[in-house]
Amino acid sequence: MEDRVSISISDGIADVRLVRADKMNALDAAMFSALVAATERLSREKGVRVVVLSGEGRAFCAGLDMGRFAAMKEKGGNGVPGGENRDLTVRTHGKANFAQQAVWGWRQLPVPVIAAIHGVAFGGGFQLALGADMRFLSPDTRMSIMEIKWGLVPDMAGTPILASLVRDDILRELTYTGRIFSAQEAQAYGLATRICDDPRAAALEVAREIAGKSPDAIRAAKRMLNNLSVDPGPALLAESVEQQKLIGSPNQTESVRANLDKRAPKFADVG
């Protein structure tokens, strides 16, 4: 886990860092496993009162590793451990599958999570940010629900969270187009809690404030606020069902090949 995610704990604050800086913290199989392992470890740490999640290097998380898309170009696959052999509809972690747990696990932690985001948060990296209770962005951060570029739908637990944050038409526009949007737009849409020159420093400052409050009350507040949301189970399963239909289909494969070949895609009509 340490070559993908580092965890240091001090004064009740878990400082969690994605440490694959040379790849802009992209999500390969090892990163998925490390993220799930991190949430499992933190859920057992009695002394943790708040978590700060950030990325080293030039970006928070650039999304799915390009090597996974190269594999899709040749033989399909879903970009997570187990590749094309993994049944996405199987619930491995309660209501979530393995890839969803890399995001949903942060929501399930009994303590608040603050994501400090800089550079880019694209695709799966954007959805990872959604797993946090709060998102602090640098002014130059760029985000995207980028899955449509690859002929896919967002499937890492982002949709039930987005439904509670973003106006329906905005969510549809961002999902259908996959366009890249700014930190300022993210704040206007309800996706950024704050815009900060140094989001990690700001997140740690707020974390220290939270860590100074009664841990019983903080955990109770997170349970209570989580219960305000509708049951995420149907939405999580719907993500998996729709994604599984798309992966390896002719138009999805064409999306990947066209992007990697740097040409316009030629899609078959559907009816």
Secondary structure as GFF3:
##gff-version 3
##sequence-region A 1 271
A	DSSP	beta_strand	5	10	.	.	.	ID=ss1
A	DSSP	beta_strand	13	18	.	.	.	ID=ss2
A	DSSP	three_ten_helix	21	23	.	.	.	ID=ss3
A	DSSP	alpha_helix	29	44	.	.	.	ID=ss4
A	DSSP	beta_strand	50	55	.	.	.	ID=ss5
A	DSSP	alpha_helix	66	75	.	.	.	ID=ss6
A	DSSP	three_ten_helix	83	85	.	.	.	ID=ss7
A	DSSP	alpha_helix	98	108	.	.	.	ID=ss8
A	DSSP	beta_strand	113	117	.	.	.	ID=ss9
A	DSSP	beta_strand	120	122	.	.	.	ID=ss10
A	DSSP	alpha_helix	124	130	.	.	.	ID=ss11
A	DSSP	beta_strand	134	137	.	.	.	ID=ss12
A	DSSP	beta_strand	142	144	.	.	.	ID=ss13
A	DSSP	three_ten_helix	146	150	.	.	.	ID=ss14
A	DSSP	alpha_helix	158	165	.	.	.	ID=ss15
A	DSSP	alpha_helix	168	177	.	.	.	ID=ss16
A	DSSP	beta_strand	181	182	.	.	.	ID=ss17
A	DSSP	alpha_helix	183	189	.	.	.	ID=ss18
A	DSSP	beta_strand	194	195	.	.	.	ID=ss19
A	DSSP	alpha_helix	199	211	.	.	.	ID=ss20
A	DSSP	alpha_helix	215	226	.	.	.	ID=ss21
A	DSSP	alpha_helix	233	246	.	.	.	ID=ss22
A	DSSP	alpha_helix	250	261	.	.	.	ID=ss23
###
